[in-house]
Amino acid sequence: MLKIDNSGEFGLNKLNKADFRLYLLLLIAFFIVSAIGIVNHEMWRDELEARLIARDSNSVADLLHNLKYVGHPGLWYLCLYFLAKLTNNPTSMQLLHLIIVTAVVFVFLYYSTFSNLQKTLFCFSYFPLYEYGIISRNYSLGVLLIFTCCSLLCREKHNYIFLAIILALLCHVNAYSLIISFTFALVLFTEALIKIFWFNIVSVRKSNLFISITIYLFGWISAIRQIIPPSYLQDEPELVGVVNQASQPDKSILVTVIKNSLPEDLDIDRVVTGIWRSYIPIPNFFTQHLWGTNILTENQQFPRIASVNSAPIIATLLSLLLLLIFAAVFIRQPKVFLIYTGGTLLINIFGLLAKMPDLRHNGHLFILLIACYWIFFYNSQADFTAFNQAHYNLTQHSIFHFVNRHKSILITIILCIQFYAGVKIYILDLIKPFSNSQAAAIFIQKNGLEDYIIIGSQDVKVSPISAWLNRRIYYPEVEDFGTFTVWTPKSTKHKTNINQQEIIEQVEKLSKNSNKLLLLLDKKLLETNSALSFDLIASFDDPSLVEEDFFLYSIN
């Protein structure tokens, strides 16, 4: 366990040699294990979509324009934009992500308040090792900023300007990071204002505090403007364009951005069970595409009550129980209690409204729990302020004593389960392909088919092939060539439910100008009426962790 000296601060200079060596060994082991996992991980469309948007933007202003309907702020995309100027290799994004997630583990090991056992379990748990580690998206960047904020809060004196900069950057990672940033900022700045103007505790200069609030508000407002798409009424009925300067400098290549690929009917079970799914992320190993599943909520083997599957009901009750337990733990410290309960509530509300209850989204509930426990333990060891001590005296009920006495055991049990889930799916990713997109691209390259015109549908699913081949694909959905696939809400040109006969008709038109055509589909081609013949030359439908299968046809 990391010790606190008289200053009440954690850090590298407070470590003994044994702990320092242990953390260095864990950091090296994590880097090696993650590197092996990343090398063997086949990126899927959500990973490569971000790279395509960054790669095919001609300027920062163009990048921000192309992000109008993505629903994410631009910090991760900005990193990828500058990276794309250095290299065209898609794996460079994975190297950048490996550096970021290793930095996450570094900050956690050397600055967090957890025991050595808990730190070891966390390093190789589900989210840092796999979901936010092996899979290269913007989430690990948010975790790095959250943990950096925690390390700054575990100091006797807070540098509010530095905190404001970190929290403002956190707003620009994704919507869930923005929510966590908002709860941290609201509670911290409110606490500081109360100390100054109510209790006359002059621990921070008023000018610095107001500068900090200004910095944060600027970051928060600019992130909100990026997340919320332009008004449908003001939007132009054209697709967002990216100019491919290398091939057609005089023409904007139609590319589209998926504003919302989620189903119309929200599965509310995945929202109300979010705490269970994020704290206990054991996948349902009995299904084929098991990534993002849960052994309880997606298990159809549980007994049914009045023809209703009882598993989601049980998971909902367990989510509520876990929430109440940790709320009872954190209630001794109002600041941590408000961050935990407020952040958890807002994340679930956003998941409900935005139809985003997937495990990778719910994972922020677990990260919030870790952050709150980190700060809570530090404050428990440090001296209480008069305000916190008074509140502490109000929570001397036997229930609070019980949960506080066993809180460390509960955290360790959760981390053990997370460790099992992380190692298990990590091994599965080594054995099974995550996605079949890379295999399809390699086949095209090895068989000398790169100079063929590729017609790809459904554009959403075949777009990773464009990233691997570093070229455009003809998308029947938009009747044009493109890379990443996006449409504005008002666009009527994009066809989301295009059928195979319509695809064949467009292939026939293209065949008049070229006899070197390939058809790439995410589903097998059924019999169609056409003068052309379609021969299946390769199928990529091996069992994978995510549903991305491809069927490649030659056209004669």
Secondary structure, DSSP 4 states (H G I P E B T S, - for coil): -----TT---SGGG--HHHHHHHHHHHHHHHHHHHHHHHT----HHHHHHHHHHHT-SSHHHHHHHTTTTSS-SHHHHHHHHHHHH---THHHHHHHHHHHHHHHHHHHHH--S-HHHHHHHHTSIIIIIIIIIS-STHHHHHHHHHHHHHHHSSSS--HHHHHHHHHHHHTT-HHHHHHHHHHHHHHHHHHHHHHHTS---SS-HHHHHHHHHHHHHHHHHHHHHHSPPPTTTS-SS--EEE-TTT-TTSEEE----S--S-SS--THHHHTHHHHHHS----TTSSS-TT--TTTT-TTSPEETTEEHHHHHHHHHHHHHHHHHHHHHTTSHHHHHHHHHHHHHHHHHHHHHT---HHHHHHHHHHHHHHHHHHHHHHHSPPPHHHHHHHHTT--HHHHHHHHSHHHHHHHHHHHHHHHHHHHHHHHHHS-S-SHHHHHHHHHHTT-TTSEEEEESHHHHHHHHHHHTS-EEETTTTEEESS----TT--S--TT--HHHHHHHHHHHHTT-S-EEEEESSPPPP---SS-EEEEEEE----SS---EEEEEE-
